[in-house]
Structures are given as C-alpha cells and as structure tokens.
Amino acid sequence: VEPFDYAKDDLIRRVQQHGFVSILGHNVRLCRAFAGKSVAFRPTAADGVFDAWFRHQKIETIDLNAIDR
C-alpha cells in the first residue's frame, strides 16, 4: 500500500500496538486494526475536539476534554 499524503495542517500520529495513540498529551484508543498505520487528527470547530481520519475515511471523533491525561 502506497503512503498517503495527509494535509499539511493535520496532526499525524502512528497508531501503536493495541490501537493506542498519543495526541497533545492524551492517550487515545482507536481500533486495533489501525496499529502500525498513520492516522490524521483534524481539529473541529469545538475546542479540544478532533476528527480522526485514516486516509480519506473519518473513523472517529475524539473529545480530549473528556479524556484524562
């Protein structure tokens, strides 16, 4: 699979074993299927809320305000 070029303003993170990823000091769990893959986080209009994208597909909305550090 060829690498995907995300937008320059996206926060790109590589998903770790068991689906964990760190974003802005918060540990977030995504689906294990994304382990080893790069995922983009895009801010929404709400403060501290990000949409997680794998390539062209939105996979989840993450509210960092609701997650402990």
C-alpha positions as CSV (number, residue, x, y, z in Angstrom):
1,V,0.0,0.0,0.0
2,E,1.4,3.4,-1.0
3,P,1.9,6.1,1.7
4,F,-1.0,8.5,1.9
5,D,-0.4,12.3,1.8
6,Y,-2.4,13.9,4.5
7,A,-3.0,17.7,4.6
8,K,-0.1,19.8,5.9
9,D,-2.2,21.1,8.9
10,D,-3.2,17.5,10.0
11,L,-1.7,16.1,13.2
12,I,-0.3,12.8,12.0
13,R,0.2,10.0,14.6
14,R,1.3,6.4,14.1
15,V,-1.1,4.1,16.0
16,Q,0.7,1.8,18.4
17,Q,0.1,-1.8,19.4
18,H,-3.5,-2.4,20.7
19,G,-4.7,0.8,18.9
20,F,-3.3,3.4,21.2
21,V,-2.1,6.8,20.0
22,S,-0.9,9.9,21.8
23,I,-2.3,13.3,20.8
24,L,-1.5,16.6,22.7
25,G,-0.5,14.7,25.9
26,H,-3.6,12.5,25.9
27,N,-3.6,8.7,25.2
28,V,-6.4,7.7,23.0
29,R,-7.5,4.3,21.9
30,L,-8.6,3.6,18.3
31,C,-9.4,0.3,16.7
32,R,-6.6,-2.3,16.8
33,A,-6.9,-2.6,13.1
34,F,-5.0,0.7,12.7
35,A,-2.0,-0.5,14.7
36,G,1.2,0.5,12.7
37,K,-0.8,2.9,10.5
38,S,-0.6,6.6,10.3
39,V,-3.8,8.4,11.3
40,A,-4.6,12.2,10.9
41,F,-6.3,14.2,13.6
42,R,-8.1,17.3,12.4
43,P,-9.5,19.9,14.8
44,T,-13.2,20.6,14.7
45,A,-15.0,23.9,15.5
46,A,-15.2,22.8,19.1
47,D,-12.2,23.4,21.3
48,G,-10.3,20.2,22.1
49,V,-12.3,18.1,19.7
50,F,-10.7,16.3,16.8
51,D,-11.8,14.1,14.0
52,A,-9.6,11.1,13.4
53,W,-9.0,10.1,9.7
54,F,-7.5,7.1,8.1
55,R,-6.7,8.2,4.5
56,H,-10.0,9.6,3.2
57,Q,-12.2,7.9,5.8
58,K,-13.3,9.6,9.0
59,I,-13.1,6.9,11.7
60,E,-13.9,8.7,15.0
61,T,-14.4,12.0,16.8
62,I,-12.2,12.4,19.8
63,D,-13.0,14.9,22.6
64,L,-9.8,15.5,24.5
65,N,-11.7,17.4,27.2
66,A,-13.4,14.1,28.3
67,I,-10.1,12.1,28.5
68,D,-7.7,12.0,31.4
69,R,-4.1,12.7,30.6
